[in-house]
Structure formats: structure tokens, C-alpha cells
Amino acid sequence: MGSNTLRLPKIPLRPIGWSAALLVVVLAVAFRGTWWPTARQWVVDMIAARRPVITEEEPADDHDATSLALSDAALRNLGLTPDLIRPVELTTWQRSVTLPAVVAERPGQTKIHVATPMTGVVLHVHALPGEAVESGTLLFQIRLTHEDLVQSQTGFLRTLGDLDVERREIARLTKATSTGAVPKIRLLERQYARDKLEALYGAQREALKLHGLSDNQVEQIVSERRLLSELQVMAPEKDAHPDNELRLARQVMRPASFRQPAAPLPDQPHAEDEEHHVPLIVGDLRVHKGQAVTAGETLCELSDYSELFVEGLAFEHDAEAIAAAAQRGWTATGIVEDLGSRQKEITGLPIVRLANEIDLESRTLKFFVRLPNHMVSDSTDGEGRRFVGWKFRPGQRMQLRIPVEEVPDQIVLPIDAVTKEGAEFYVFQQNGDHFDRVAVHVRYRDQRTVVIANDGAVFPGDVVAMRGAHQMQMALRNKASGGTTAHHGHTH
């Protein structure tokens, strides 16, 4: 059975394997100059790829990532003028609320109604709507037609004549009685008659004043012994009502149309010593030439825009804070839209009063702030009429910023001086010809200011950029990514 099985001879494989390995080693050693440099470089590259190489230049690279150099053109583009690159200071910070408001008239002060005290017919209208007139300017001439006034003046003049006669007769009798030529009883009778006429004179004088005549006008009737047939209505004083607001027709007065050099336009509200020279603006003109008017009828309206109110609307939960601000004497800041989208601030506006009632529909509380006004234009037309323009006008919308809390010794920066990226806030501190980005802790911010902690990140006296922080952060980001705005660390 076993003789039929084919058996192959065994070949010893181990000596052959060792021989091949030995042959490879011999060949590698013989030709090592060819393959060794390539293999060595490959090993070095693999190690470098798997392990970061720390060099002495790494700290400088980290500084470049947070430092930015700006050219003069870039500073101008960012609006970083020298006054906006300034040291940080500790100051008192005011937390405030911003509320809607509108420019309003001062009740009982802005509008002045000019009325006629007597019945008559309008002879001349010297005023023109929109014209600027000063106190004492002639506005209207009226021919008086009131019968009672004519009779009162007539009786007053008759009494004046009788008094003159009695006084002359008493003077004559006084000399005669001194010599005994005339009995003294006749002198006493004349003196009694004079006393009665003086009492009647006083009553008639008061009656004329009840008709609307002033003391000066009554004295003019006494001196001229003529009836008052025509009345001249003058522009009144703002805060006083002298007797010359109504004048007799024969008195030469300055008409409303007069040539006057334009006054210089102040940049700030008018001074107190110039208050009496502020013109009044003719508004609603209600009469025309030939129109019959009755006593007490309004002839026109004059407007004094030298001082106005800003009417603010506060919510119920702000009412207590606004009342406290007014009690402490804190002032409001008005915010108006200037040309384009720029905002202009008007500081130091005192809070006058708060309303005592809350509007039932809007649930808002009105409060009023004093707003001094000033002229922005002053011109005269070909006929000598003067026209002025005021900076603020009733109905103009604005906002009011009311302080509600004061915190001393705070670092307060403009909102544009701080930028945010993720959870970090940064400012840019000047360091030679560079701006270094510095992380800061923001304690409070609103639409215009940022309060940062005084924790050593930025010290009082450090110079920082007060605007353009967001743009500078974008420039650093572009530089880090190799953007087109970075040229060897110099941003244009």
C-alpha cells in the first residue's frame, strides 16, 4: 500500500532566505549614496509635519495679529482726528433714558393776540403775514365810530372847558376880594363850582379809560383839546404792556415796513441784554382794510420764538426718575437730526415741569423742557420788510435724553471706541505708530456710550482711539487671512 505513494524531495528554504537578505544589505551599503539623502529628508519632513516647530520669531507673530499700523489716509477715512485719539479719563457717568419729544409753544407766552379796544373801521393794515416786527411798530390804523366813545370824549372836553373858565374866574375874584371890591361869598361859590367840575372831570376820565384809552391818551386829549377819531395799534412788548401800544392818530409813528440793517446771527441763543430787540413774527392776520371791527376783536397774532418748550412723552415707569432728575437740577439733552443722518446734541436744557395727569389712551406722561432759540437767517426785501428764520420751530420732532443715575469715577468711552467679536470686547490703544488691540470688560453700554471696568486692562491716561474700532478689527482680520488690505502690516 505504501509503495504506490509519490514522495517529493524536501528543499531546505532557510539558507536561501538568509542569502537573499544578506544580498540586499550588501547592495544597500554599496549604493547608499544614491538612496540615503532622499530617505533622510523624507523622515525629517514627516517629523516636522507631526510636531510644531517653536522658533524665536513666534512671539513677534502673535503681536502682529493684535497690532495695526494705519496710514494718514486710513486715519482720515476712519475720522480719527487728533481730538479723537486721546487719553482715557475717569469721569462721572450718567445713566439716561431717551424719550420721544416735539418742539412746542410756551402757553400764554409764544402767541400774542393783538386786539382793538374800541369799535371802528380799519383804515390801514401795515403788517404782513410772516413779517418780523419789533415792539412799538405800527400795525393798524382804525377810525373810531363808537357813539358812546364820541359822547364821552365830547362831555370830557366840555368839562375841561368849564374847568378852565372857573379857574380863571377864581383867579380874578381872588384879587378883587383882597381889596374888598367883591364879597368873599362870590369867591366861595366859584370854588364850590370848581370842585364839582373837578369831580366830574375825574369820573369822565375814568370812563374814557374804561372805553380802552390809556392815561397817556387821555392826557393828550387834555393837552390838545381834540377828540380822538383815529387809533393806531402798535406791536406790544413781550412781557409788558405800556401805554404806547395804542396811540392817537396825529402822533407820527414808525410803520411796520421799515428798513433796518440785518442783525448779526449769533451761534448761540440770544443774550439777556438783547432780549428786547428780538423781533415778533406776524402770524394769523384776521382783518383787512375797510373792515368794521368791534371792541375786543382780534386783529392779528404775533409769535415770539426766542424761547420755546420741548414737550417730552415719558412712560409711567419713567415718571419717578424724571421727577427725581428735575429735583436734583439735572439737565436734559436734546437730540435733533442734522443734515443727512447725523445727530446734533443740545445740552443743558433745564426740566421745567411734569404734567399732573397721565394720558388715558397713550398711557404717557408729558413733561416740558426749556429750549432757548436763535435766529439762523435775517433778511430785508425790496420794500423794507424784514423776515427772519428761527433754528427751532413748533412741531419739530426731536428726542430728549434724561439722566436718571450718576456713578462717579468711571471709564466712559463712545460706542464707536469699542468693538465686539464673540464674547470679547476690544479697544485699540495707541502704541507708538501702531494701535494694539486690548480686551476689556464692558460693564454697561447703550446707544452712545460704553462703560468699561477699571481693572487694569486700560489705565487712565492710556491713549485710545475714540472711534473706528469695528473697522480696525476688520482690518486685523483681513491681515490675518492675507487679505488685500494688508501690506507688510501697514493698512491703507
Sequence and secondary structure as in RCSB ss.txt:
>XXXX:A:sequence
MGSNTLRLPKIPLRPIGWSAALLVVVLAVAFRGTWWPTARQWVVDMIAARRPVITEEEPADDHDATSLALSDAAL
RNLGLTPDLIRPVELTTWQRSVTLPAVVAERPGQTKIHVATPMTGVVLHVHALPGEAVESGTLLFQIRLTHEDLV
QSQTGFLRTLGDLDVERREIARLTKATSTGAVPKIRLLERQYARDKLEALYGAQREALKLHGLSDNQVEQIVSER
RLLSELQVMAPEKDAHPDNELRLARQVMRPASFRQPAAPLPDQPHAEDEEHHVPLIVGDLRVHKGQAVTAGETLC
ELSDYSELFVEGLAFEHDAEAIAAAAQRGWTATGIVEDLGSRQKEITGLPIVRLANEIDLESRTLKFFVRLPNHM
VSDSTDGEGRRFVGWKFRPGQRMQLRIPVEEVPDQIVLPIDAVTKEGAEFYVFQQNGDHFDRVAVHVRYRDQRTV
VIANDGAVFPGDVVAMRGAHQMQMALRNKASGGTTAHHGHTH
>XXXX:A:secstr
 GGG         HHHHHHHHHHHHHHHHHTHHHHHHHHHHHHHHHHHHHS    TTHHHHHHHHTEEEE HHHH
HHTT  GGGEEE  EEEEEEEEEEEEEEE  TTTSEEEEE SS EEEEEE   TT EE TT EEEEEEE  HHHH
HHHHHHHHHHHHHHHHHHHHHHHHHHHHHTSS HHHHHHHHHHHHHHHHHHHHHHHHHHHTT  HHHHHHHHHH 
    EEEEE   SS   GGGEEETTS   BS          SS   GGGGGG  EEEEEE   TT EE TT EEE
EEE  SEEEEEEEEEHHHHHHHHHHHHHT EEEEEEE STT EEEEEEEEEEEEEEEE TTT EEEEEEEEE  E
EEEEE TTS EEEEESS TT EEEEEEEEEEEEEEEEEEGGG EEETTEEEEEEEETTEEEEEEE EEEE SSEE
EE  SSSS TT EEESS HHHHHHHHHHHHTT TTEETTEE 
